[in-house]
Amino acid sequence: MNPVNIHTLFNADKYHRDGNSPWTFFAYPTSLAGEHGLPPDDEAVWLLGELQERGIPVGIWVSEIVENTTFYACPREDIQRVRDAVDERVKDGTLEIDFCARRSECLFSLLSTDT
């Protein structure tokens, strides 16, 4: 597993405060976040480390825009690099198709309760 370097994460909040819109590509409930704000999904954590290892500036963004939601984010100019890296991992079978969307949905479904 590629370890995530918490100290070198892209600061999406500062990027946003500077008038830019970070591009988000994975979301999970903030209330489920573990140590350092990471999601409770080993493969999603691995993906963040993988992107960092490739030199892509990625970070964790707890946005005030959507309540109880934390995102993986990158600068807009790096969108294609993230897409290419994820597509490469889908093609080699490391990640499932639509990994980010499927895992995000799965993590949010953990908040659902039957009444």
Contacts in CASP RR format, 6 or more apart in sequence:
PFRMAT RR
TARGET T0000
AUTHOR 0000-0000-0000
METHOD contacts of the structure
MODEL  1
MNPVNIHTLFNADKYHRDGNSPWTFFAYPTSLAGEHGLPPDDEAVWLLGE
LQERGIPVGIWVSEIVENTTFYACPREDIQRVRDAVDERVKDGTLEIDFC
ARRSECLFSLLSTDT
1 42 0 8 1.000
1 45 0 8 1.000
1 46 0 8 1.000
2 46 0 8 1.000
2 49 0 8 1.000
2 50 0 8 1.000
2 52 0 8 1.000
2 53 0 8 1.000
3 49 0 8 1.000
4 36 0 8 1.000
4 38 0 8 1.000
4 45 0 8 1.000
4 48 0 8 1.000
4 49 0 8 1.000
4 52 0 8 1.000
5 49 0 8 1.000
5 52 0 8 1.000
6 36 0 8 1.000
8 52 0 8 1.000
9 52 0 8 1.000
9 58 0 8 1.000
9 59 0 8 1.000
9 60 0 8 1.000
10 22 0 8 1.000
10 57 0 8 1.000
10 58 0 8 1.000
10 59 0 8 1.000
10 73 0 8 1.000
10 74 0 8 1.000
10 75 0 8 1.000
11 59 0 8 1.000
12 22 0 8 1.000
12 59 0 8 1.000
12 60 0 8 1.000
12 61 0 8 1.000
12 63 0 8 1.000
12 71 0 8 1.000
12 73 0 8 1.000
12 74 0 8 1.000
13 61 0 8 1.000
13 62 0 8 1.000
13 63 0 8 1.000
15 22 0 8 1.000
15 73 0 8 1.000
15 75 0 8 1.000
16 22 0 8 1.000
16 61 0 8 1.000
16 63 0 8 1.000
20 75 0 8 1.000
20 76 0 8 1.000
21 76 0 8 1.000
22 61 0 8 1.000
22 71 0 8 1.000
22 73 0 8 1.000
22 74 0 8 1.000
22 75 0 8 1.000
22 76 0 8 1.000
23 73 0 8 1.000
23 74 0 8 1.000
23 75 0 8 1.000
23 76 0 8 1.000
23 78 0 8 1.000
23 79 0 8 1.000
23 82 0 8 1.000
24 61 0 8 1.000
24 63 0 8 1.000
24 71 0 8 1.000
24 72 0 8 1.000
24 73 0 8 1.000
25 71 0 8 1.000
25 72 0 8 1.000
25 73 0 8 1.000
25 74 0 8 1.000
25 82 0 8 1.000
25 86 0 8 1.000
25 100 0 8 1.000
26 39 0 8 1.000
26 44 0 8 1.000
26 47 0 8 1.000
26 71 0 8 1.000
26 72 0 8 1.000
26 100 0 8 1.000
26 103 0 8 1.000
26 104 0 8 1.000
27 66 0 8 1.000
27 69 0 8 1.000
27 70 0 8 1.000
27 71 0 8 1.000
27 72 0 8 1.000
27 104 0 8 1.000
27 107 0 8 1.000
27 108 0 8 1.000
28 39 0 8 1.000
28 40 0 8 1.000
28 41 0 8 1.000
28 44 0 8 1.000
28 69 0 8 1.000
28 70 0 8 1.000
28 103 0 8 1.000
28 104 0 8 1.000
28 107 0 8 1.000
28 108 0 8 1.000
29 68 0 8 1.000
29 69 0 8 1.000
29 70 0 8 1.000
29 107 0 8 1.000
29 108 0 8 1.000
29 110 0 8 1.000
29 111 0 8 1.000
30 37 0 8 1.000
30 62 0 8 1.000
30 68 0 8 1.000
30 69 0 8 1.000
30 70 0 8 1.000
31 68 0 8 1.000
31 111 0 8 1.000
32 39 0 8 1.000
32 40 0 8 1.000
32 107 0 8 1.000
32 110 0 8 1.000
32 111 0 8 1.000
33 39 0 8 1.000
33 40 0 8 1.000
33 70 0 8 1.000
34 40 0 8 1.000
36 60 0 8 1.000
37 60 0 8 1.000
37 62 0 8 1.000
37 70 0 8 1.000
38 45 0 8 1.000
38 48 0 8 1.000
38 60 0 8 1.000
39 45 0 8 1.000
39 70 0 8 1.000
39 107 0 8 1.000
40 107 0 8 1.000
41 103 0 8 1.000
41 106 0 8 1.000
41 107 0 8 1.000
43 95 0 8 1.000
43 99 0 8 1.000
43 103 0 8 1.000
44 72 0 8 1.000
44 103 0 8 1.000
47 72 0 8 1.000
47 86 0 8 1.000
47 89 0 8 1.000
47 95 0 8 1.000
47 99 0 8 1.000
47 100 0 8 1.000
48 58 0 8 1.000
48 59 0 8 1.000
48 60 0 8 1.000
48 72 0 8 1.000
49 58 0 8 1.000
50 85 0 8 1.000
50 89 0 8 1.000
51 58 0 8 1.000
51 74 0 8 1.000
51 82 0 8 1.000
51 85 0 8 1.000
52 58 0 8 1.000
54 81 0 8 1.000
54 85 0 8 1.000
56 74 0 8 1.000
56 78 0 8 1.000
56 81 0 8 1.000
56 82 0 8 1.000
56 85 0 8 1.000
57 74 0 8 1.000
57 75 0 8 1.000
57 78 0 8 1.000
58 72 0 8 1.000
58 73 0 8 1.000
58 74 0 8 1.000
58 78 0 8 1.000
58 82 0 8 1.000
59 72 0 8 1.000
59 73 0 8 1.000
59 74 0 8 1.000
60 70 0 8 1.000
60 71 0 8 1.000
60 72 0 8 1.000
60 73 0 8 1.000
61 70 0 8 1.000
61 71 0 8 1.000
61 72 0 8 1.000
61 73 0 8 1.000
62 69 0 8 1.000
62 70 0 8 1.000
62 71 0 8 1.000
63 69 0 8 1.000
63 70 0 8 1.000
63 71 0 8 1.000
68 111 0 8 1.000
72 100 0 8 1.000
74 81 0 8 1.000
74 82 0 8 1.000
86 95 0 8 1.000
86 99 0 8 1.000
86 100 0 8 1.000
89 95 0 8 1.000
89 99 0 8 1.000
90 96 0 8 1.000
90 97 0 8 1.000
90 99 0 8 1.000
96 102 0 8 1.000
END
